[in-house]
Amino acid sequence: MNGLCELSSYIGPMRLKNPVMPASGTFGYGEEYEDYVDLNRLGAVIVKTITLKPRIGSHPHRSTEVPSGLLANIGLQNVGIKGFIDEKLPYFDDIDTSLIVSIGGESIEEYVNLGKILNGHKRVDALELNISCPNVESGGIHFGVDPKVTRNLVTCVRDITEKALIVKLTPMVTDIRIFAEICQQCGADAVSLINGLPGMAIDVKTRHSKLGRNIAGGLVGPAIKPFALYLVRQVCETVDIPVFGIGGISSTEDAMEFLIAGASAVEIGTWNFINPKITMEIIDGIEAYLLENNLHSISEVIGTLS
Ligand SMILES: Cc1cc2nc3c(=O)[nH]c(=O)nc-3n(C[C@H](O)[C@H](O)[C@H](O)COP(=O)(O)O)c2cc1C
């Protein structure tokens, strides 16, 4: 219970205090936000995608604003699994909410190794598989755009972990419902969607990409919200496992739209950069919505599109 309303739920073995989480890569390793956010109040914390080895990430320019959004090419900069466990994980000993670790790799073996290492750490409650990573064994094609590879990857990680398993889907497929169904069949506890859409912006004076040598990046922010909401609705109609809605959420109203469309929870990305307190404001806003509408539980809202 959060005040007068029931906001909590279970995702496999993991308890979500409420349906509001930061999206991977927009919230650092959690502690960066401690001056703005009471991390204990979040539904769960999701950290930046971790890879086996540390990565320095992309060249500058890594991001540029576009109408209603951001183009970002970070290149999975992260401290690597050893750095995460030694330097970042201990911070969560004093934090009382679930911890979701996003993992990425260049091969299925890398994801499996990361899963096995994280299994040994009780403080980690769930894995979020970032399948928008290039698969070196398939010539750099992203794992999440090939149904066979997605099936293989989710099956292999499911086999080695009893932690809650969330698969983060890419929108860059013809029919995202097929991928969500595969995740469900392979034992995922939830799917989250969407990751960014590819995009470009060009400086017409210099005729260079505004992302420099990176050329393109992921389009995120309010610009993608209607598309994300549409895909979330499609997936919610298709699978029975919980769905986390992501894409352009910047207000309580945006979050409510995803919940009404059927999402069990939401992840807030780019808007953390505009307003670092946005997750707290949305938690308060959802509670206020329930009270105003004389509802006692978030489950009375989820999937009620009429
Ligand atoms: C700067 C930046 C870094 C990101 N890094 C990651 C990442 O490491 N792993 C991941 O799964 N998604 C990453 N994302 C994607 C977000 O988690 C989210 O899916 C996307 O931004 C859409 O949500 P939004 O419109 O609320 O930002 C990143 C996004 C941004 C803007």
PDBQT file of the ligand as one rigid body, heavy atoms in Angstrom, charges set to zero:
ROOT
HETATM    1  C1  LIG A 401      21.047   8.974 -23.243  1.00  0.00    +0.000 C 
HETATM    2  C2  LIG A 401      20.285   7.675 -23.362  1.00  0.00    +0.000 A 
HETATM    3  C3  LIG A 401      20.923   6.491 -23.042  1.00  0.00    +0.000 A 
HETATM    4  C4  LIG A 401      20.233   5.267 -23.124  1.00  0.00    +0.000 A 
HETATM    5  N1  LIG A 401      20.872   4.111 -22.784  1.00  0.00    +0.000 NA
HETATM    6  C5  LIG A 401      20.171   2.950 -22.781  1.00  0.00    +0.000 A 
HETATM    7  C6  LIG A 401      20.775   1.764 -22.303  1.00  0.00    +0.000 A 
HETATM    8  O1  LIG A 401      21.915   1.725 -21.856  1.00  0.00    +0.000 OA
HETATM    9  N2  LIG A 401      20.032   0.626 -22.346  1.00  0.00    +0.000 N 
HETATM   10  C7  LIG A 401      18.743   0.596 -22.803  1.00  0.00    +0.000 A 
HETATM   11  O2  LIG A 401      18.112  -0.470 -22.795  1.00  0.00    +0.000 OA
HETATM   12  N3  LIG A 401      18.145   1.728 -23.244  1.00  0.00    +0.000 NA
HETATM   13  C8  LIG A 401      18.820   2.901 -23.233  1.00  0.00    +0.000 A 
HETATM   14  N4  LIG A 401      18.201   4.047 -23.636  1.00  0.00    +0.000 N 
HETATM   15  C9  LIG A 401      16.800   3.994 -24.100  1.00  0.00    +0.000 C 
HETATM   16  C10 LIG A 401      15.836   4.327 -22.952  1.00  0.00    +0.000 C 
HETATM   17  O3  LIG A 401      15.939   3.401 -21.898  1.00  0.00    +0.000 OA
HETATM   18  C11 LIG A 401      14.372   4.355 -23.469  1.00  0.00    +0.000 C 
HETATM   19  O4  LIG A 401      14.029   3.088 -23.992  1.00  0.00    +0.000 OA
HETATM   20  C12 LIG A 401      14.180   5.402 -24.546  1.00  0.00    +0.000 C 
HETATM   21  O5  LIG A 401      14.881   6.568 -24.202  1.00  0.00    +0.000 OA
HETATM   22  C13 LIG A 401      12.710   5.727 -24.766  1.00  0.00    +0.000 C 
HETATM   23  O6  LIG A 401      12.143   6.327 -23.628  1.00  0.00    +0.000 OA
HETATM   24  P1  LIG A 401      11.969   7.937 -23.483  1.00  0.00    +0.000 P 
HETATM   25  O7  LIG A 401      11.284   8.407 -24.724  1.00  0.00    +0.000 OA
HETATM   26  O8  LIG A 401      11.177   8.118 -22.228  1.00  0.00    +0.000 OA
HETATM   27  O9  LIG A 401      13.341   8.504 -23.379  1.00  0.00    +0.000 OA
HETATM   28  C14 LIG A 401      18.871   5.271 -23.564  1.00  0.00    +0.000 A 
HETATM   29  C15 LIG A 401      18.255   6.473 -23.884  1.00  0.00    +0.000 A 
HETATM   30  C16 LIG A 401      18.941   7.678 -23.776  1.00  0.00    +0.000 A 
HETATM   31  C17 LIG A 401      18.230   8.970 -24.102  1.00  0.00    +0.000 C 
ENDROOT
TORSDOF 0
